[in-house]
Amino acid sequence: MALQSMTGFARVEGHNDIARWTWEVRSVNGKGLDFRFRFPPGNDALQPQIRKLISGYFKRGNLHISLVIDHPGDQAKPVINQSVLDAVLETIASLQEKLNCPPPAAENILRIKGILETVETDNNEEESAALTRAIIQDFEILMKNLSLSRTAEGADICKFLDEQLLQLEKLTLAIADDPSRSIDQIRKRLSRQISLLLDNNAGLDPDRLHQEAAILATRADLAEELDRLRVHIEAARALLCSEGPVGRKLDFICQELNRECNTICSKSNAIAITNNGLDMKVVIDQFREQVQNME
């Protein structure tokens, strides 16, 4: 399965001899896989099948799913679920007794979910079963279309991420090749600093000073950070060429890239390296912002 974004939209319309229906789904970013349904009264029994189909297509994202069913003529009529109404009225009576409050208006009671249902008075069991099968079949088409929508956006995001990785690679190379990191430049810079210290304080031990300078030079070296940056960049590139959900892994790599970049900026002793490090932080932030959209 190609890499997908978590955002997308799909709509499917269908009909048969007894009804027309419209499915719509909007998908947005989410830490896991979550769905919210808006179904006509009396159709909640569809949810288990719908949930199973969704899980077969997606691993992450918040899906908002709506179903509208239109029955021509007088086939669909609202009826009261007497058992639910009796339970609600009993609860209302108990509250009135405790709170000494007036009873709610009838229209407000009818708004309570489960009291008013839509039934297909003219349809037999066979017709109702056929309608349910057709609606479910169209929902699977809806999932396929949403998958195509998320895949198309995922391809655009991958293209952008590839470009950002190339930019990070160029910045890493620019830092690695910066003249301030050459042995001669490091030696000259340390020699000047040691000379200044010796001139200003004759009590300093030259040998110990050279030892400390060597330690500081080793700590300030950026080779390890640059190597890890290259490894993380290649790991991210490999994920973009793989299949299945990669968003969380890419997000972790973003954290590691940012960590190495911060270390480089803190160790930097040259303006050019600092500037490249700051540019790198901007690119990493842009990269991570888009990674949040990936499944």
FENKADA-V213740 format. One record per helix or strand. SS is the DSSP state (@ for helix, = for strand). FROM is the first residue (numbers start at 0). TO is the last residue. If there is no record, write none. Layout:
ss=(SS SS)
from=(FROM FROM)
to=(TO TO)
This chain:
ss=(= = = = @ = = @ @ = @ @ @ @ @ @ @ =)
from=(4 7 19 32 43 60 75 81 105 115 124 178 182 205 222 246 270 293)
to=(4 14 27 37 56 69 79 98 109 119 175 180 199 219 239 266 290 293)
